Amino acid sequence: MEYFLRNKGTVLSREEITQNVWDMPLEASTNLLNVYMNSLRRKIDKDFETKLIHTRKGIGFVMKE
């Protein structure tokens, strides 16, 4: 969450996220990132009409209103 807040409005690649949050190569943490993103979305987006975390297909994720 902190990494997204520090980079609000910036599209973050899957590789950027795994490297900067867990200091792991993308190949080793693909499932970890999926699990984390699902958990984060359940915590901050589930009960709200306006979603904060958006997927940019083929690119990564961005936090914005």
PDB file of N, CA, C, O and CB in Angstrom:
ATOM      1  N   MET A   1       0.827  -1.176   0.000  1.00  0.00           N
ATOM      2  CA  MET A   1       0.000   0.000   0.000  1.00  0.00           C
ATOM      3  C   MET A   1       0.884   1.258   0.000  1.00  0.00           C
ATOM      4  O   MET A   1       0.626   2.215  -0.730  1.00  0.00           O
ATOM      5  CB  MET A   1      -0.948  -0.012   1.212  1.00  0.00           C
ATOM      6  N   GLU A   2       1.908   1.232   0.818  1.00  0.00           N
ATOM      7  CA  GLU A   2       2.796   2.397   0.900  1.00  0.00           C
ATOM      8  C   GLU A   2       3.443   2.696  -0.448  1.00  0.00           C
ATOM      9  O   GLU A   2       3.550   3.856  -0.843  1.00  0.00           O
ATOM     10  CB  GLU A   2       3.880   2.170   1.959  1.00  0.00           C
ATOM     11  N   TYR A   3       3.866   1.668  -1.142  1.00  0.00           N
ATOM     12  CA  TYR A   3       4.510   1.871  -2.448  1.00  0.00           C
ATOM     13  C   TYR A   3       3.533   2.502  -3.438  1.00  0.00           C
ATOM     14  O   TYR A   3       3.914   3.371  -4.221  1.00  0.00           O
ATOM     15  CB  TYR A   3       5.040   0.530  -3.006  1.00  0.00           C
ATOM     16  N   PHE A   4       2.278   2.066  -3.401  1.00  0.00           N
ATOM     17  CA  PHE A   4       1.264   2.661  -4.272  1.00  0.00           C
ATOM     18  C   PHE A   4       1.009   4.119  -3.894  1.00  0.00           C
ATOM     19  O   PHE A   4       0.881   4.971  -4.773  1.00  0.00           O
ATOM     20  CB  PHE A   4      -0.044   1.859  -4.200  1.00  0.00           C
ATOM     21  N   LEU A   5       0.936   4.408  -2.616  1.00  0.00           N
ATOM     22  CA  LEU A   5       0.695   5.779  -2.178  1.00  0.00           C
ATOM     23  C   LEU A   5       1.837   6.707  -2.570  1.00  0.00           C
ATOM     24  O   LEU A   5       1.613   7.859  -2.942  1.00  0.00           O
ATOM     25  CB  LEU A   5       0.490   5.818  -0.676  1.00  0.00           C
ATOM     26  N   ARG A   6       3.043   6.205  -2.484  1.00  0.00           N
ATOM     27  CA  ARG A   6       4.210   7.017  -2.865  1.00  0.00           C
ATOM     28  C   ARG A   6       4.270   7.261  -4.375  1.00  0.00           C
ATOM     29  O   ARG A   6       4.924   8.194  -4.840  1.00  0.00           O
ATOM     30  CB  ARG A   6       5.501   6.333  -2.402  1.00  0.00           C
ATOM     31  N   ASN A   7       3.576   6.407  -5.127  1.00  0.00           N
ATOM     32  CA  ASN A   7       3.602   6.501  -6.588  1.00  0.00           C
ATOM     33  C   ASN A   7       2.202   6.692  -7.171  1.00  0.00           C
ATOM     34  O   ASN A   7       1.909   6.225  -8.271  1.00  0.00           O
ATOM     35  CB  ASN A   7       4.243   5.251  -7.183  1.00  0.00           C
ATOM     36  N   LYS A   8       1.351   7.377  -6.426  1.00  0.00           N
ATOM     37  CA  LYS A   8      -0.036   7.590  -6.844  1.00  0.00           C
ATOM     38  C   LYS A   8      -0.100   8.216  -8.231  1.00  0.00           C
ATOM     39  O   LYS A   8       0.587   9.195  -8.520  1.00  0.00           O
ATOM     40  CB  LYS A   8      -0.769   8.478  -5.835  1.00  0.00           C
ATOM     41  N   GLY A   9      -0.943   7.628  -9.089  1.00  0.00           N
ATOM     42  CA  GLY A   9      -1.111   8.135 -10.442  1.00  0.00           C
ATOM     43  C   GLY A   9      -0.104   7.606 -11.439  1.00  0.00           C
ATOM     44  O   GLY A   9      -0.242   7.848 -12.638  1.00  0.00           O
ATOM     45  N   THR A  10       0.902   6.892 -10.975  1.00  0.00           N
ATOM     46  CA  THR A  10       1.931   6.331 -11.843  1.00  0.00           C
ATOM     47  C   THR A  10       1.634   4.857 -12.084  1.00  0.00           C
ATOM     48  O   THR A  10       1.399   4.109 -11.135  1.00  0.00           O
ATOM     49  CB  THR A  10       3.341   6.514 -11.225  1.00  0.00           C
ATOM     50  N   VAL A  11       1.643   4.436 -13.339  1.00  0.00           N
ATOM     51  CA  VAL A  11       1.452   3.022 -13.647  1.00  0.00           C
ATOM     52  C   VAL A  11       2.722   2.287 -13.246  1.00  0.00           C
ATOM     53  O   VAL A  11       3.820   2.607 -13.703  1.00  0.00           O
ATOM     54  CB  VAL A  11       1.120   2.801 -15.166  1.00  0.00           C
ATOM     55  N   LEU A  12       2.546   1.296 -12.384  1.00  0.00           N
ATOM     56  CA  LEU A  12       3.672   0.506 -11.879  1.00  0.00           C
ATOM     57  C   LEU A  12       3.637  -0.880 -12.506  1.00  0.00           C
ATOM     58  O   LEU A  12       2.619  -1.571 -12.447  1.00  0.00           O
ATOM     59  CB  LEU A  12       3.634   0.406 -10.328  1.00  0.00           C
ATOM     60  N   SER A  13       4.738  -1.279 -13.098  1.00  0.00           N
ATOM     61  CA  SER A  13       4.791  -2.610 -13.703  1.00  0.00           C
ATOM     62  C   SER A  13       4.862  -3.664 -12.603  1.00  0.00           C
ATOM     63  O   SER A  13       5.246  -3.373 -11.470  1.00  0.00           O
ATOM     64  CB  SER A  13       6.007  -2.737 -14.665  1.00  0.00           C
ATOM     65  N   ARG A  14       4.490  -4.877 -12.952  1.00  0.00           N
ATOM     66  CA  ARG A  14       4.570  -5.997 -12.011  1.00  0.00           C
ATOM     67  C   ARG A  14       6.015  -6.156 -11.523  1.00  0.00           C
ATOM     68  O   ARG A  14       6.263  -6.429 -10.349  1.00  0.00           O
ATOM     69  CB  ARG A  14       4.066  -7.317 -12.675  1.00  0.00           C
ATOM     70  N   GLU A  15       6.955  -5.980 -12.450  1.00  0.00           N
ATOM     71  CA  GLU A  15       8.369  -6.111 -12.099  1.00  0.00           C
ATOM     72  C   GLU A  15       8.802  -5.030 -11.114  1.00  0.00           C
ATOM     73  O   GLU A  15       9.512  -5.316 -10.151  1.00  0.00           O
ATOM     74  CB  GLU A  15       9.235  -6.046 -13.355  1.00  0.00           C
ATOM     75  N   GLU A  16       8.379  -3.794 -11.349  1.00  0.00           N
ATOM     76  CA  GLU A  16       8.703  -2.690 -10.434  1.00  0.00           C
ATOM     77  C   GLU A  16       8.196  -2.978  -9.023  1.00  0.00           C
ATOM     78  O   GLU A  16       8.910  -2.789  -8.039  1.00  0.00           O
ATOM     79  CB  GLU A  16       8.100  -1.372 -10.948  1.00  0.00           C
ATOM     80  N   ILE A  17       6.954  -3.438  -8.948  1.00  0.00           N
ATOM     81  CA  ILE A  17       6.341  -3.698  -7.645  1.00  0.00           C
ATOM     82  C   ILE A  17       7.093  -4.798  -6.909  1.00  0.00           C
ATOM     83  O   ILE A  17       7.456  -4.629  -5.745  1.00  0.00           O
ATOM     84  CB  ILE A  17       4.864  -4.085  -7.809  1.00  0.00           C
ATOM     85  N   THR A  18       7.329  -5.922  -7.577  1.00  0.00           N
ATOM     86  CA  THR A  18       8.005  -7.029  -6.891  1.00  0.00           C
ATOM     87  C   THR A  18       9.430  -6.668  -6.504  1.00  0.00           C
ATOM     88  O   THR A  18       9.912  -7.077  -5.448  1.00  0.00           O
ATOM     89  CB  THR A  18       8.013  -8.271  -7.772  1.00  0.00           C
ATOM     90  N   GLN A  19      10.099  -5.907  -7.348  1.00  0.00           N
ATOM     91  CA  GLN A  19      11.482  -5.521  -7.049  1.00  0.00           C
ATOM     92  C   GLN A  19      11.544  -4.546  -5.880  1.00  0.00           C
ATOM     93  O   GLN A  19      12.418  -4.672  -5.021  1.00  0.00           O
ATOM     94  CB  GLN A  19      12.141  -4.897  -8.284  1.00  0.00           C
ATOM     95  N   ASN A  20      10.642  -3.587  -5.831  1.00  0.00           N
ATOM     96  CA  ASN A  20      10.702  -2.547  -4.809  1.00  0.00           C
ATOM     97  C   ASN A  20      10.007  -2.905  -3.501  1.00  0.00           C
ATOM     98  O   ASN A  20      10.364  -2.371  -2.450  1.00  0.00           O
ATOM     99  CB  ASN A  20      10.104  -1.303  -5.344  1.00  0.00           C
ATOM    100  N   VAL A  21       9.040  -3.783  -3.547  1.00  0.00           N
ATOM    101  CA  VAL A  21       8.327  -4.155  -2.326  1.00  0.00           C
ATOM    102  C   VAL A  21       8.975  -5.364  -1.660  1.00  0.00           C
ATOM    103  O   VAL A  21       9.152  -5.382  -0.442  1.00  0.00           O
ATOM    104  CB  VAL A  21       6.855  -4.451  -2.635  1.00  0.00           C
ATOM    105  N   TRP A  22       9.330  -6.376  -2.455  1.00  0.00           N
ATOM    106  CA  TRP A  22       9.875  -7.608  -1.874  1.00  0.00           C
ATOM    107  C   TRP A  22      11.322  -7.868  -2.248  1.00  0.00           C
ATOM    108  O   TRP A  22      11.916  -8.824  -1.751  1.00  0.00           O
ATOM    109  CB  TRP A  22       9.045  -8.776  -2.298  1.00  0.00           C
ATOM    110  N   ASP A  23      11.911  -7.044  -3.112  1.00  0.00           N
ATOM    111  CA  ASP A  23      13.282  -7.246  -3.579  1.00  0.00           C
ATOM    112  C   ASP A  23      13.474  -8.652  -4.140  1.00  0.00           C
ATOM    113  O   ASP A  23      14.440  -9.346  -3.823  1.00  0.00           O
ATOM    114  CB  ASP A  23      14.273  -6.997  -2.439  1.00  0.00           C
ATOM    115  N   MET A  24      12.513  -9.050  -4.989  1.00  0.00           N
ATOM    116  CA  MET A  24      12.553 -10.364  -5.626  1.00  0.00           C
ATOM    117  C   MET A  24      12.375 -10.193  -7.127  1.00  0.00           C
ATOM    118  O   MET A  24      11.728  -9.244  -7.570  1.00  0.00           O
ATOM    119  CB  MET A  24      11.459 -11.304  -5.044  1.00  0.00           C
ATOM    120  N   PRO A  25      12.944 -11.106  -7.915  1.00  0.00           N
ATOM    121  CA  PRO A  25      12.676 -11.056  -9.358  1.00  0.00           C
ATOM    122  C   PRO A  25      11.218 -11.431  -9.630  1.00  0.00           C
ATOM    123  O   PRO A  25      10.616 -12.182  -8.863  1.00  0.00           O
ATOM    124  CB  PRO A  25      13.636 -12.008 -10.132  1.00  0.00           C
ATOM    125  N   LEU A  26      10.663 -10.918 -10.699  1.00  0.00           N
ATOM    126  CA  LEU A  26       9.258 -11.147 -11.026  1.00  0.00           C
ATOM    127  C   LEU A  26       8.914 -12.626 -11.135  1.00  0.00           C
ATOM    128  O   LEU A  26       7.857 -13.043 -10.660  1.00  0.00           O
ATOM    129  CB  LEU A  26       8.914 -10.454 -12.319  1.00  0.00           C
ATOM    130  N   GLU A  27       9.768 -13.419 -11.739  1.00  0.00           N
ATOM    131  CA  GLU A  27       9.484 -14.838 -11.947  1.00  0.00           C
ATOM    132  C   GLU A  27       9.245 -15.567 -10.628  1.00  0.00           C
ATOM    133  O   GLU A  27       8.412 -16.470 -10.562  1.00  0.00           O
ATOM    134  CB  GLU A  27      10.631 -15.497 -12.703  1.00  0.00           C
ATOM    135  N   ALA A  28       9.950 -15.193  -9.606  1.00  0.00           N
ATOM    136  CA  ALA A  28       9.848 -15.873  -8.323  1.00  0.00           C
ATOM    137  C   ALA A  28       8.631 -15.443  -7.513  1.00  0.00           C
ATOM    138  O   ALA A  28       8.274 -16.100  -6.535  1.00  0.00           O
ATOM    139  CB  ALA A  28      11.091 -15.631  -7.523  1.00  0.00           C
ATOM    140  N   SER A  29       7.992 -14.348  -7.909  1.00  0.00           N
ATOM    141  CA  SER A  29       6.942 -13.800  -7.059  1.00  0.00           C
ATOM    142  C   SER A  29       5.626 -13.511  -7.787  1.00  0.00           C
ATOM    143  O   SER A  29       4.804 -12.748  -7.279  1.00  0.00           O
ATOM    144  CB  SER A  29       7.433 -12.548  -6.426  1.00  0.00           C
ATOM    145  N   THR A  30       5.410 -14.103  -8.961  1.00  0.00           N
ATOM    146  CA  THR A  30       4.197 -13.826  -9.720  1.00  0.00           C
ATOM    147  C   THR A  30       2.955 -14.142  -8.910  1.00  0.00           C
ATOM    148  O   THR A  30       2.045 -13.317  -8.830  1.00  0.00           O
ATOM    149  CB  THR A  30       4.189 -14.620 -11.013  1.00  0.00           C
ATOM    150  N   ASN A  31       2.900 -15.316  -8.311  1.00  0.00           N
ATOM    151  CA  ASN A  31       1.728 -15.683  -7.514  1.00  0.00           C
ATOM    152  C   ASN A  31       1.634 -14.813  -6.266  1.00  0.00           C
ATOM    153  O   ASN A  31       0.532 -14.445  -5.862  1.00  0.00           O
ATOM    154  CB  ASN A  31       1.785 -17.170  -7.121  1.00  0.00           C
ATOM    155  N   LEU A  32       2.739 -14.482  -5.661  1.00  0.00           N
ATOM    156  CA  LEU A  32       2.750 -13.616  -4.480  1.00  0.00           C
ATOM    157  C   LEU A  32       2.110 -12.270  -4.797  1.00  0.00           C
ATOM    158  O   LEU A  32       1.314 -11.762  -4.007  1.00  0.00           O
ATOM    159  CB  LEU A  32       4.188 -13.414  -3.970  1.00  0.00           C
ATOM    160  N   LEU A  33       2.446 -11.696  -5.930  1.00  0.00           N
ATOM    161  CA  LEU A  33       1.878 -10.411  -6.319  1.00  0.00           C
ATOM    162  C   LEU A  33       0.374 -10.535  -6.550  1.00  0.00           C
ATOM    163  O   LEU A  33      -0.382  -9.661  -6.126  1.00  0.00           O
ATOM    164  CB  LEU A  33       2.569  -9.879  -7.583  1.00  0.00           C
ATOM    165  N   ASN A  34      -0.072 -11.592  -7.208  1.00  0.00           N
ATOM    166  CA  ASN A  34      -1.506 -11.795  -7.437  1.00  0.00           C
ATOM    167  C   ASN A  34      -2.265 -11.906  -6.129  1.00  0.00           C
ATOM    168  O   ASN A  34      -3.317 -11.287  -5.969  1.00  0.00           O
ATOM    169  CB  ASN A  34      -1.740 -13.045  -8.277  1.00  0.00           C
ATOM    170  N   VAL A  35      -1.755 -12.676  -5.205  1.00  0.00           N
ATOM    171  CA  VAL A  35      -2.388 -12.850  -3.894  1.00  0.00           C
ATOM    172  C   VAL A  35      -2.430 -11.521  -3.148  1.00  0.00           C
ATOM    173  O   VAL A  35      -3.455 -11.159  -2.570  1.00  0.00           O
ATOM    174  CB  VAL A  35      -1.635 -13.910  -3.058  1.00  0.00           C
ATOM    175  N   TYR A  36      -1.323 -10.804  -3.161  1.00  0.00           N
ATOM    176  CA  TYR A  36      -1.239  -9.519  -2.479  1.00  0.00           C
ATOM    177  C   TYR A  36      -2.225  -8.512  -3.069  1.00  0.00           C
ATOM    178  O   TYR A  36      -2.922  -7.820  -2.327  1.00  0.00           O
ATOM    179  CB  TYR A  36       0.184  -8.969  -2.559  1.00  0.00           C
ATOM    180  N   MET A  37      -2.288  -8.426  -4.401  1.00  0.00           N
ATOM    181  CA  MET A  37      -3.191  -7.467  -5.044  1.00  0.00           C
ATOM    182  C   MET A  37      -4.651  -7.798  -4.727  1.00  0.00           C
ATOM    183  O   MET A  37      -5.443  -6.892  -4.470  1.00  0.00           O
ATOM    184  CB  MET A  37      -2.968  -7.456  -6.570  1.00  0.00           C
ATOM    185  N   ASN A  38      -5.012  -9.062  -4.741  1.00  0.00           N
ATOM    186  CA  ASN A  38      -6.381  -9.456  -4.384  1.00  0.00           C
ATOM    187  C   ASN A  38      -6.692  -9.072  -2.942  1.00  0.00           C
ATOM    188  O   ASN A  38      -7.772  -8.558  -2.654  1.00  0.00           O
ATOM    189  CB  ASN A  38      -6.579 -10.973  -4.583  1.00  0.00           C
ATOM    190  N   SER A  39      -5.767  -9.315  -2.055  1.00  0.00           N
ATOM    191  CA  SER A  39      -5.958  -8.970  -0.645  1.00  0.00           C
ATOM    192  C   SER A  39      -6.081  -7.463  -0.458  1.00  0.00           C
ATOM    193  O   SER A  39      -6.952  -6.999   0.278  1.00  0.00           O
ATOM    194  CB  SER A  39      -4.799  -9.509   0.198  1.00  0.00           C
ATOM    195  N   LEU A  40      -5.227  -6.703  -1.111  1.00  0.00           N
ATOM    196  CA  LEU A  40      -5.257  -5.251  -1.008  1.00  0.00           C
ATOM    197  C   LEU A  40      -6.573  -4.697  -1.552  1.00  0.00           C
ATOM    198  O   LEU A  40      -7.168  -3.798  -0.958  1.00  0.00           O
ATOM    199  CB  LEU A  40      -4.067  -4.636  -1.759  1.00  0.00           C
ATOM    200  N   ARG A  41      -7.015  -5.226  -2.661  1.00  0.00           N
ATOM    201  CA  ARG A  41      -8.297  -4.776  -3.231  1.00  0.00           C
ATOM    202  C   ARG A  41      -9.467  -5.083  -2.302  1.00  0.00           C
ATOM    203  O   ARG A  41     -10.377  -4.266  -2.161  1.00  0.00           O
ATOM    204  CB  ARG A  41      -8.534  -5.437  -4.594  1.00  0.00           C
ATOM    205  N   ARG A  42      -9.451  -6.246  -1.675  1.00  0.00           N
ATOM    206  CA  ARG A  42     -10.519  -6.581  -0.719  1.00  0.00           C
ATOM    207  C   ARG A  42     -10.527  -5.612   0.450  1.00  0.00           C
ATOM    208  O   ARG A  42     -11.592  -5.273   0.965  1.00  0.00           O
ATOM    209  CB  ARG A  42     -10.353  -8.019  -0.204  1.00  0.00           C
ATOM    210  N   LYS A  43      -9.380  -5.172   0.867  1.00  0.00           N
ATOM    211  CA  LYS A  43      -9.282  -4.279   2.026  1.00  0.00           C
ATOM    212  C   LYS A  43      -9.652  -2.837   1.711  1.00  0.00           C
ATOM    213  O   LYS A  43     -10.290  -2.179   2.532  1.00  0.00           O
ATOM    214  CB  LYS A  43      -7.888  -4.320   2.579  1.00  0.00           C
ATOM    215  N   ILE A  44      -9.269  -2.331   0.545  1.00  0.00           N
ATOM    216  CA  ILE A  44      -9.495  -0.904   0.305  1.00  0.00           C
ATOM    217  C   ILE A  44     -10.534  -0.585  -0.766  1.00  0.00           C
ATOM    218  O   ILE A  44     -11.024   0.543  -0.817  1.00  0.00           O
ATOM    219  CB  ILE A  44      -8.216  -0.270  -0.075  1.00  0.00           C
ATOM    220  N   ASP A  45     -10.880  -1.533  -1.612  1.00  0.00           N
ATOM    221  CA  ASP A  45     -11.824  -1.244  -2.696  1.00  0.00           C
ATOM    222  C   ASP A  45     -13.178  -1.934  -2.553  1.00  0.00           C
ATOM    223  O   ASP A  45     -14.168  -1.474  -3.122  1.00  0.00           O
ATOM    224  CB  ASP A  45     -11.216  -1.640  -3.998  1.00  0.00           C
ATOM    225  N   LYS A  46     -13.230  -3.007  -1.818  1.00  0.00           N
ATOM    226  CA  LYS A  46     -14.418  -3.869  -1.781  1.00  0.00           C
ATOM    227  C   LYS A  46     -15.718  -3.126  -1.470  1.00  0.00           C
ATOM    228  O   LYS A  46     -16.698  -3.300  -2.195  1.00  0.00           O
ATOM    229  CB  LYS A  46     -14.218  -4.947  -0.759  1.00  0.00           C
ATOM    230  N   ASP A  47     -15.758  -2.331  -0.453  1.00  0.00           N
ATOM    231  CA  ASP A  47     -16.996  -1.713   0.012  1.00  0.00           C
ATOM    232  C   ASP A  47     -17.230  -0.306  -0.532  1.00  0.00           C
ATOM    233  O   ASP A  47     -18.089   0.416  -0.027  1.00  0.00           O
ATOM    234  CB  ASP A  47     -16.995  -1.667   1.502  1.00  0.00           C
ATOM    235  N   PHE A  48     -16.484   0.085  -1.543  1.00  0.00           N
ATOM    236  CA  PHE A  48     -16.601   1.439  -2.062  1.00  0.00           C
ATOM    237  C   PHE A  48     -16.911   1.436  -3.555  1.00  0.00           C
ATOM    238  O   PHE A  48     -16.403   0.600  -4.303  1.00  0.00           O
ATOM    239  CB  PHE A  48     -15.321   2.218  -1.795  1.00  0.00           C
ATOM    240  N   GLU A  49     -17.745   2.373  -3.976  1.00  0.00           N
ATOM    241  CA  GLU A  49     -18.098   2.467  -5.395  1.00  0.00           C
ATOM    242  C   GLU A  49     -16.900   2.909  -6.229  1.00  0.00           C
ATOM    243  O   GLU A  49     -16.648   2.356  -7.299  1.00  0.00           O
ATOM    244  CB  GLU A  49     -19.266   3.444  -5.594  1.00  0.00           C
ATOM    245  N   THR A  50     -16.164   3.902  -5.741  1.00  0.00           N
ATOM    246  CA  THR A  50     -14.980   4.383  -6.442  1.00  0.00           C
ATOM    247  C   THR A  50     -13.791   3.515  -6.067  1.00  0.00           C
ATOM    248  O   THR A  50     -13.389   3.458  -4.904  1.00  0.00           O
ATOM    249  CB  THR A  50     -14.702   5.869  -6.111  1.00  0.00           C
ATOM    250  N   LYS A  51     -13.238   2.847  -7.053  1.00  0.00           N
ATOM    251  CA  LYS A  51     -12.092   1.964  -6.830  1.00  0.00           C
ATOM    252  C   LYS A  51     -10.797   2.760  -6.942  1.00  0.00           C
ATOM    253  O   LYS A  51     -10.684   3.668  -7.765  1.00  0.00           O
ATOM    254  CB  LYS A  51     -12.095   0.788  -7.839  1.00  0.00           C
ATOM    255  N   LEU A  52      -9.824   2.410  -6.108  1.00  0.00           N
ATOM    256  CA  LEU A  52      -8.535   3.111  -6.109  1.00  0.00           C
ATOM    257  C   LEU A  52      -7.460   2.383  -6.905  1.00  0.00           C
ATOM    258  O   LEU A  52      -6.603   3.023  -7.514  1.00  0.00           O
ATOM    259  CB  LEU A  52      -8.059   3.306  -4.694  1.00  0.00           C
ATOM    260  N   ILE A  53      -7.494   1.059  -6.906  1.00  0.00           N
ATOM    261  CA  ILE A  53      -6.467   0.280  -7.606  1.00  0.00           C
ATOM    262  C   ILE A  53      -7.036  -0.172  -8.952  1.00  0.00           C
ATOM    263  O   ILE A  53      -8.088  -0.809  -9.021  1.00  0.00           O
ATOM    264  CB  ILE A  53      -6.002  -0.956  -6.747  1.00  0.00           C
ATOM    265  N   HIS A  54      -6.319   0.172 -10.007  1.00  0.00           N
ATOM    266  CA  HIS A  54      -6.754  -0.164 -11.359  1.00  0.00           C
ATOM    267  C   HIS A  54      -5.679  -0.980 -12.051  1.00  0.00           C
ATOM    268  O   HIS A  54      -4.487  -0.713 -11.894  1.00  0.00           O
ATOM    269  CB  HIS A  54      -7.076   1.109 -12.170  1.00  0.00           C
ATOM    270  N   THR A  55      -6.102  -1.974 -12.817  1.00  0.00           N
ATOM    271  CA  THR A  55      -5.184  -2.796 -13.589  1.00  0.00           C
ATOM    272  C   THR A  55      -5.011  -2.182 -14.961  1.00  0.00           C
ATOM    273  O   THR A  55      -5.989  -1.800 -15.603  1.00  0.00           O
ATOM    274  CB  THR A  55      -5.690  -4.251 -13.696  1.00  0.00           C
ATOM    275  N   ARG A  56      -3.787  -2.086 -15.408  1.00  0.00           N
ATOM    276  CA  ARG A  56      -3.482  -1.671 -16.771  1.00  0.00           C
ATOM    277  C   ARG A  56      -3.008  -2.941 -17.468  1.00  0.00           C
ATOM    278  O   ARG A  56      -1.848  -3.339 -17.357  1.00  0.00           O
ATOM    279  CB  ARG A  56      -2.388  -0.495 -16.827  1.00  0.00           C
ATOM    280  N   LYS A  57      -3.935  -3.565 -18.190  1.00  0.00           N
ATOM    281  CA  LYS A  57      -3.687  -4.868 -18.805  1.00  0.00           C
ATOM    282  C   LYS A  57      -2.387  -4.870 -19.615  1.00  0.00           C
ATOM    283  O   LYS A  57      -2.161  -4.016 -20.472  1.00  0.00           O
ATOM    284  CB  LYS A  57      -4.864  -5.258 -19.705  1.00  0.00           C
ATOM    285  N   GLY A  58      -1.557  -5.842 -19.316  1.00  0.00           N
ATOM    286  CA  GLY A  58      -0.279  -5.987 -20.001  1.00  0.00           C
ATOM    287  C   GLY A  58       0.799  -5.042 -19.519  1.00  0.00           C
ATOM    288  O   GLY A  58       1.938  -5.116 -19.981  1.00  0.00           O
ATOM    289  N   ILE A  59       0.456  -4.143 -18.585  1.00  0.00           N
ATOM    290  CA  ILE A  59       1.440  -3.167 -18.105  1.00  0.00           C
ATOM    291  C   ILE A  59       1.678  -3.331 -16.599  1.00  0.00           C
ATOM    292  O   ILE A  59       2.806  -3.558 -16.163  1.00  0.00           O
ATOM    293  CB  ILE A  59       0.968  -1.727 -18.419  1.00  0.00           C
ATOM    294  N   GLY A  60       0.602  -3.212 -15.810  1.00  0.00           N
ATOM    295  CA  GLY A  60       0.748  -3.302 -14.356  1.00  0.00           C
ATOM    296  C   GLY A  60      -0.457  -2.730 -13.639  1.00  0.00           C
ATOM    297  O   GLY A  60      -1.598  -3.006 -14.009  1.00  0.00           O
ATOM    298  N   PHE A  61      -0.206  -1.935 -12.620  1.00  0.00           N
ATOM    299  CA  PHE A  61      -1.258  -1.398 -11.770  1.00  0.00           C
ATOM    300  C   PHE A  61      -1.028   0.077 -11.511  1.00  0.00           C
ATOM    301  O   PHE A  61       0.101   0.563 -11.572  1.00  0.00           O
ATOM    302  CB  PHE A  61      -1.332  -2.162 -10.451  1.00  0.00           C
ATOM    303  N   VAL A  62      -2.121   0.790 -11.218  1.00  0.00           N
ATOM    304  CA  VAL A  62      -2.027   2.205 -10.874  1.00  0.00           C
ATOM    305  C   VAL A  62      -3.034   2.506  -9.771  1.00  0.00           C
ATOM    306  O   VAL A  62      -4.132   1.950  -9.760  1.00  0.00           O
ATOM    307  CB  VAL A  62      -2.280   3.109 -12.121  1.00  0.00           C
ATOM    308  N   MET A  63      -2.663   3.383  -8.848  1.00  0.00           N
ATOM    309  CA  MET A  63      -3.581   3.823  -7.810  1.00  0.00           C
ATOM    310  C   MET A  63      -4.032   5.227  -8.156  1.00  0.00           C
ATOM    311  O   MET A  63      -3.224   6.151  -8.255  1.00  0.00           O
ATOM    312  CB  MET A  63      -2.921   3.771  -6.397  1.00  0.00           C
ATOM    313  N   LYS A  64      -5.339   5.374  -8.339  1.00  0.00           N
ATOM    314  CA  LYS A  64      -5.926   6.681  -8.611  1.00  0.00           C
ATOM    315  C   LYS A  64      -7.413   6.595  -8.387  1.00  0.00           C
ATOM    316  O   LYS A  64      -7.972   5.503  -8.288  1.00  0.00           O
ATOM    317  CB  LYS A  64      -5.613   7.158 -10.049  1.00  0.00           C
ATOM    318  N   GLU A  65      -8.065   7.754  -8.305  1.00  0.00           N
ATOM    319  CA  GLU A  65      -9.519   7.774  -8.159  1.00  0.00           C
ATOM    320  C   GLU A  65     -10.173   7.611  -9.496  1.00  0.00           C
ATOM    321  O   GLU A  65     -11.401   7.602  -9.585  1.00  0.00           O
ATOM    322  CB  GLU A  65      -9.989   9.062  -7.501  1.00  0.00           C
TER     323      GLU A  65
END
